[in-house]
């Protein structure tokens, strides 16, 4: 009963005619997704899909974050107690939720008014509409934690213009709302002062017009200018460097660019790559590259294999070490193993993409009556 209460208080539900408004409600934890929240969201999304009176689902966060990611600290506690399979349950539920959202037959509007990182991107970017504001801060910071951009990120990062997805996924770079809109991670940009009015208008939904939500969002959306030092203005350099075959070659290409012009952005990018876990950087690059040619379901099945290896810790224990350094002790000085990129051999990378012994692959729920948008993602 206590578990049921926890999941209900952590995801608030409002009904307004044919709209359901879900609010992630762990503001002190920046709405990090607990196992209860993921289970509850999955249950709600599946129920709303079956309910003909529901036409639109709005997802937002309470406080200054939409969602800062998955609750990985809880997963690391399980691993440290010798129970990585509990962590596997967490990720399999999370990836199922990502899959249901990616193939959802109804419109999902995510209001990203604040921090959107890691698992927070997983519960929003796969949905049909993503609203950024002037308060939005987006990042996929996994390589600094000894993890990799998961939650179907190998699907959505690989589909960003040029090699911008590799840049975002490997460096953990932070993007603002204008950059999210420009690269396609957000579909609309609405100033935060207009969100209450927008929500009220969306709740007056016209049941017979399937383009209703889109029409309203288009009326509210603005096109903010990219800031002068935006990474998105450097797409030519990003494409030249991040299109290279290996992480080592990407860094070399950036270092060559740095000799041609003194540019703080290039040196910050090199530093971000040198700070990440060598194991994470290599598996992340390969994952995004494979994702370009795969449907969202295939991406999530592959990412589940990868995350099982990460948690099992036989090839590298960087996930536990990264979480210790960044989230627990906060000394920001992880001791990666392997320590150098060249010590992370191709044969070691290869193992992350194979099924873990005696572990089943991720079983995705069957999806019926898929909309054309959902079918296109398969």
C-alpha positions as CSV (number, residue, x, y, z in Angstrom):
1,X,0.0,0.0,0.0
2,X,2.9,2.4,0.9
3,X,4.4,1.6,-2.5
4,X,1.1,2.4,-4.2
5,X,0.9,5.7,-2.3
6,X,4.5,6.6,-3.2
7,X,4.0,6.1,-6.9
8,X,0.7,8.1,-6.8
9,X,2.2,11.1,-4.9
10,X,5.3,11.0,-7.2
11,X,3.1,11.3,-10.4
12,X,0.1,13.6,-10.0
13,X,-2.9,13.1,-12.3
14,X,-5.4,15.8,-13.3
15,X,-8.4,15.2,-15.6
16,X,-9.6,18.1,-17.7
17,X,-12.3,17.0,-20.2
18,X,-10.5,14.7,-22.7
19,X,-7.0,15.8,-21.5
20,X,-4.9,14.1,-18.8
21,X,-2.2,16.2,-17.2
22,X,0.6,14.2,-15.5
23,X,3.1,16.1,-13.2
24,X,6.3,14.5,-12.1
25,X,6.4,15.3,-8.4
26,X,9.8,14.7,-6.7
27,X,11.0,18.4,-6.8
28,X,13.7,17.9,-4.2
29,X,15.3,15.2,-6.4
30,X,14.7,17.3,-9.5
31,X,12.0,14.8,-10.5
32,X,14.5,12.0,-11.0
33,X,12.6,8.9,-12.1
34,X,12.2,6.3,-9.3
35,X,11.1,2.8,-10.2
36,X,7.6,3.7,-8.8
37,X,7.3,6.6,-11.1
38,X,8.3,4.6,-14.2
39,X,5.8,1.8,-13.3
40,X,3.1,4.4,-12.7
41,X,3.7,6.3,-15.9
42,X,3.7,3.0,-17.9
43,X,0.4,2.0,-16.3
44,X,-1.2,5.4,-16.9
45,X,0.0,5.7,-20.6
46,X,-1.3,2.3,-21.4
47,X,-4.7,3.0,-19.7
48,X,-5.1,6.3,-21.4
49,X,-4.4,4.7,-24.8
50,X,-7.2,2.3,-24.3
51,X,-9.6,5.0,-23.0
52,X,-11.5,6.5,-26.0
53,X,-12.4,9.6,-23.9
54,X,-8.7,10.6,-23.6
55,X,-7.3,12.5,-26.6
56,X,-4.2,14.2,-25.3
57,X,-1.6,13.6,-22.5
58,X,0.4,16.5,-21.1
59,X,3.5,15.7,-19.1
60,X,5.3,18.3,-17.0
61,X,7.5,18.6,-13.9
62,X,6.9,20.2,-10.5
63,X,9.6,22.8,-9.5
64,X,12.7,23.9,-11.5
65,X,13.2,20.6,-13.4
66,X,11.1,18.7,-15.9
67,X,13.2,15.6,-15.0
68,X,16.9,15.4,-14.3
69,X,17.1,11.7,-15.3
70,X,16.7,8.2,-13.9
71,X,17.3,7.6,-10.2
72,X,20.7,5.9,-10.9
73,X,21.9,6.3,-7.2
74,X,19.2,3.6,-6.3
75,X,20.5,1.3,-9.1
76,X,24.1,1.7,-7.9
77,X,23.0,0.8,-4.3
78,X,21.5,-2.5,-5.8
79,X,24.8,-3.2,-7.7
80,X,26.9,-2.6,-4.6
81,X,24.7,-5.0,-2.7
82,X,25.5,-7.6,-5.3
83,X,22.1,-7.4,-7.0
84,X,22.6,-5.9,-10.4
85,X,19.5,-7.7,-11.7
86,X,17.3,-5.4,-9.6
87,X,18.9,-2.6,-11.7
88,X,18.1,-4.6,-14.8
89,X,14.4,-4.5,-13.8
90,X,14.5,-0.8,-13.4
91,X,16.0,-0.3,-16.9
92,X,13.7,-2.8,-18.6
93,X,10.6,-0.9,-17.2
94,X,12.1,2.4,-18.2
95,X,12.9,1.3,-21.8
96,X,9.4,-0.2,-22.1
97,X,7.9,3.2,-21.2
98,X,10.2,4.9,-23.7
99,X,8.9,2.4,-26.4
100,X,5.3,3.0,-25.5
101,X,5.8,6.8,-25.8
102,X,7.7,6.4,-29.1
103,X,4.8,4.4,-30.6
104,X,1.9,6.2,-28.8
105,X,-1.3,6.5,-30.7
106,X,-2.3,9.7,-29.0
107,X,-0.6,13.1,-28.8
108,X,1.8,13.6,-25.9
109,X,2.8,17.2,-25.1
110,X,5.9,17.4,-22.8
111,X,6.5,20.8,-21.2
112,X,10.2,21.1,-20.7
113,X,10.3,24.2,-18.4
114,X,13.6,23.5,-16.7
115,X,16.2,20.7,-16.5
116,X,15.8,17.8,-18.9
117,X,18.6,15.2,-18.7
118,X,19.1,11.5,-19.4
119,X,16.0,9.6,-18.5
120,X,14.1,13.0,-18.6
121,X,14.8,13.1,-22.3
122,X,13.6,9.5,-22.6
123,X,10.1,10.3,-21.3
124,X,9.7,13.4,-23.5
125,X,11.7,13.3,-26.8
126,X,10.0,10.2,-28.0
127,X,6.6,11.9,-27.7
128,X,4.9,13.9,-30.4
129,X,5.3,17.5,-29.0
130,X,8.2,18.8,-26.9
131,X,7.9,22.4,-25.6
132,X,11.1,24.2,-24.7
133,X,11.2,27.5,-22.8
134,X,13.8,30.1,-21.8
135,X,14.4,27.9,-18.7
136,X,15.2,24.7,-20.5
137,X,18.6,23.0,-19.9
138,X,19.0,19.8,-21.9
139,X,21.9,17.3,-21.6
140,X,22.8,13.6,-22.0
141,X,25.6,13.5,-19.3
142,X,26.1,9.8,-19.2
143,X,29.7,9.5,-20.3
144,X,30.8,11.5,-17.3
145,X,28.9,8.9,-15.1
146,X,30.4,5.7,-16.7
147,X,27.1,5.0,-18.5
148,X,26.1,5.8,-22.1
149,X,23.2,7.8,-23.6
150,X,20.4,5.2,-23.3
151,X,16.5,5.5,-23.0
152,X,16.5,5.2,-26.8
153,X,19.0,8.1,-27.3
154,X,20.8,6.1,-29.9
155,X,17.6,6.5,-31.9
156,X,16.9,10.2,-31.4
157,X,20.5,11.5,-31.2
158,X,21.5,9.7,-34.4
159,X,18.7,11.5,-36.2
160,X,19.8,15.0,-35.3
161,X,21.3,17.1,-38.2
162,X,24.8,16.0,-39.3
163,X,26.9,14.6,-36.4
164,X,25.3,16.9,-33.8
165,X,24.0,13.7,-32.0
166,X,27.5,12.4,-31.5
167,X,28.6,15.8,-30.2
168,X,25.8,15.9,-27.7
169,X,26.0,12.3,-26.7
170,X,29.8,12.1,-26.2
171,X,30.5,15.4,-24.5
172,X,27.4,15.8,-22.3
173,X,27.1,19.4,-23.7
174,X,24.2,21.4,-22.3
175,X,21.7,22.9,-24.8
176,X,19.2,25.7,-24.1
177,X,15.7,25.9,-25.4
178,X,16.6,27.7,-28.6
179,X,19.2,25.1,-29.5
180,X,16.8,22.3,-28.7
181,X,14.3,23.8,-31.2
182,X,17.0,24.5,-33.8
183,X,18.3,20.9,-33.8
184,X,14.8,19.2,-33.5
185,X,14.9,17.9,-30.0
186,X,12.1,20.3,-29.2
187,X,9.1,20.9,-31.6
188,X,8.1,24.3,-30.2
189,X,9.4,27.1,-28.0
190,X,7.0,28.9,-25.7
191,X,8.0,31.5,-23.1
192,X,7.3,30.2,-19.6
193,X,4.9,33.1,-18.9
194,X,2.6,31.8,-21.6
195,X,2.5,28.2,-20.4
196,X,-0.6,28.5,-18.2
197,X,-2.6,30.0,-21.0
198,X,-1.2,27.3,-23.4
199,X,-2.3,24.5,-21.1
200,X,-5.8,26.1,-20.7
201,X,-6.2,26.2,-24.5
202,X,-5.0,22.6,-24.9
203,X,-7.6,21.5,-22.4
204,X,-10.4,23.0,-24.6
205,X,-9.5,20.4,-27.2
206,X,-11.8,19.8,-30.1
207,X,-12.6,16.1,-30.1
208,X,-13.2,15.9,-33.9
209,X,-10.0,17.6,-35.1
210,X,-6.8,15.5,-34.8
211,X,-4.6,18.5,-35.7
212,X,-6.1,20.6,-32.8
213,X,-3.0,20.3,-30.5
214,X,-0.7,21.1,-33.3
215,X,-2.7,24.2,-34.4
216,X,-2.7,25.6,-30.8
217,X,1.0,25.0,-30.3
218,X,1.9,26.6,-33.6
219,X,-0.1,29.7,-32.5
220,X,2.0,30.0,-29.2
221,X,5.4,29.1,-30.5
222,X,8.3,31.6,-31.0
223,X,11.6,31.3,-32.8
224,X,14.3,32.6,-30.5
225,X,17.7,33.5,-31.9
226,X,20.6,31.2,-31.1
227,X,23.1,32.8,-28.8
228,X,26.3,33.9,-30.5
229,X,28.5,31.2,-28.9
230,X,26.0,28.4,-29.5
231,X,27.5,25.0,-30.5
232,X,24.8,24.8,-33.1
233,X,26.4,27.6,-35.0
234,X,29.5,25.4,-35.2
235,X,27.9,22.5,-37.0
236,X,30.6,22.7,-39.7
237,X,33.4,22.0,-37.2
238,X,31.2,19.4,-35.4
239,X,30.5,17.6,-38.7
240,X,34.2,17.6,-39.7
241,X,35.4,16.2,-36.3
242,X,32.5,14.0,-35.0
243,X,32.1,12.2,-38.2
244,X,35.4,10.4,-37.6
245,X,35.4,6.7,-37.1
246,X,36.8,6.5,-33.6
247,X,36.8,8.6,-30.4
248,X,40.6,8.9,-30.7
249,X,40.2,10.3,-34.3
250,X,37.5,12.7,-33.1
251,X,39.8,14.1,-30.5
252,X,42.7,14.4,-32.9
253,X,40.5,16.2,-35.4
254,X,39.4,18.7,-32.7
255,X,43.0,19.2,-31.7
256,X,43.9,20.0,-35.3
257,X,41.0,22.6,-35.4
258,X,42.4,24.1,-32.2
259,X,45.8,24.8,-33.8
260,X,44.1,26.7,-36.6
261,X,42.0,29.0,-34.4
262,X,42.1,29.9,-30.7
263,X,38.6,28.9,-29.8
264,X,37.4,28.4,-26.2
265,X,34.5,26.2,-27.4
266,X,36.9,23.7,-29.1
267,X,39.2,23.4,-26.1
268,X,36.1,22.9,-23.8
269,X,34.9,20.2,-26.1
270,X,38.3,18.4,-26.0
271,X,38.3,18.7,-22.2
272,X,34.8,17.2,-21.9
273,X,35.9,14.2,-24.0
274,X,39.1,13.7,-22.0
275,X,37.1,13.8,-18.8
276,X,34.6,11.0,-19.8
277,X,35.0,7.3,-19.1
278,X,37.0,5.8,-22.0
279,X,34.7,2.7,-21.9
280,X,31.6,4.9,-22.0
281,X,32.9,7.1,-24.8
282,X,33.7,4.1,-27.1
283,X,30.4,2.2,-26.5
284,X,28.4,5.4,-26.8
285,X,29.9,6.3,-30.2
286,X,29.2,2.8,-31.6
287,X,25.7,2.8,-30.1
288,X,24.7,6.1,-31.8
289,X,26.3,4.9,-35.1
290,X,24.3,1.7,-35.0
291,X,21.1,3.6,-34.0
292,X,21.1,5.5,-37.3
293,X,20.1,2.3,-39.1
294,X,17.8,0.8,-36.5
295,X,14.2,1.4,-35.4
296,X,13.4,2.6,-31.9
297,X,12.6,-0.9,-30.7
298,X,15.9,-2.4,-32.0
299,X,17.8,0.5,-30.3
300,X,16.2,-0.1,-26.9
301,X,16.8,-3.9,-27.2
302,X,20.5,-3.2,-27.9
303,X,20.8,-0.5,-25.2
304,X,19.3,-3.0,-22.7
305,X,22.1,-5.5,-23.6
306,X,24.6,-2.7,-23.1
307,X,23.2,-1.5,-19.8
308,X,23.2,-5.1,-18.4
309,X,26.9,-5.3,-19.1
310,X,27.5,-1.9,-17.6
311,X,25.7,-3.0,-14.4
312,X,27.3,-6.4,-14.2
313,X,30.7,-4.6,-14.3
314,X,32.8,-7.5,-15.7
315,X,34.4,-5.5,-18.5
316,X,34.5,-2.1,-16.6
317,X,33.2,-0.9,-13.3
318,X,33.1,2.7,-14.4
319,X,29.4,3.1,-13.8
320,X,29.7,2.5,-10.0
321,X,32.9,4.6,-9.9
322,X,31.4,7.5,-11.9
323,X,28.3,7.6,-9.7
324,X,30.6,7.6,-6.6
325,X,32.6,10.5,-7.9
326,X,29.8,12.6,-9.3
327,X,26.7,11.8,-7.2
328,X,27.9,10.3,-3.8
329,X,31.3,11.6,-2.7
330,X,31.1,14.5,-5.2
331,X,34.9,14.7,-5.5
332,X,34.4,14.9,-9.3
333,X,37.6,12.8,-9.7
334,X,36.6,9.4,-11.0
335,X,39.3,6.7,-11.4
336,X,38.3,5.2,-14.8
337,X,39.4,1.6,-15.6
338,X,40.5,1.2,-18.4
339,X,42.2,4.6,-17.9
340,X,43.1,5.5,-21.5
341,X,41.1,5.2,-24.7
342,X,43.7,3.0,-26.3
343,X,43.4,0.5,-23.4
344,X,39.7,0.1,-24.2
345,X,40.1,-2.5,-27.0
346,X,37.6,-3.2,-29.8
347,X,37.1,-6.7,-28.5
348,X,36.0,-5.2,-25.1
349,X,33.6,-2.8,-26.9
350,X,32.2,-5.7,-28.8
351,X,31.2,-7.6,-25.7
352,X,28.8,-4.8,-24.6
353,X,26.7,-5.5,-27.8
354,X,26.3,-9.2,-27.1
355,X,23.5,-10.7,-24.9
356,X,24.5,-11.2,-21.3
357,X,24.8,-14.9,-20.5
358,X,21.7,-16.4,-19.1
359,X,19.8,-13.1,-19.5
360,X,16.9,-12.6,-21.8
361,X,16.7,-9.8,-24.3
362,X,14.3,-6.9,-23.5
363,X,10.7,-8.0,-24.3
364,X,8.9,-5.0,-25.7
365,X,5.1,-4.9,-25.3
366,X,3.1,-5.6,-28.4
367,X,1.7,-2.5,-30.0
368,X,-1.7,-2.5,-31.8
369,X,-3.3,0.2,-33.9
370,X,-0.1,2.1,-34.4
371,X,-0.4,5.6,-35.9
372,X,1.7,6.3,-39.1
373,X,4.2,8.2,-36.9
374,X,4.7,5.1,-34.7
375,X,5.1,2.7,-37.6
376,X,7.7,5.0,-39.2
377,X,9.9,4.6,-36.0
378,X,9.9,0.8,-36.1
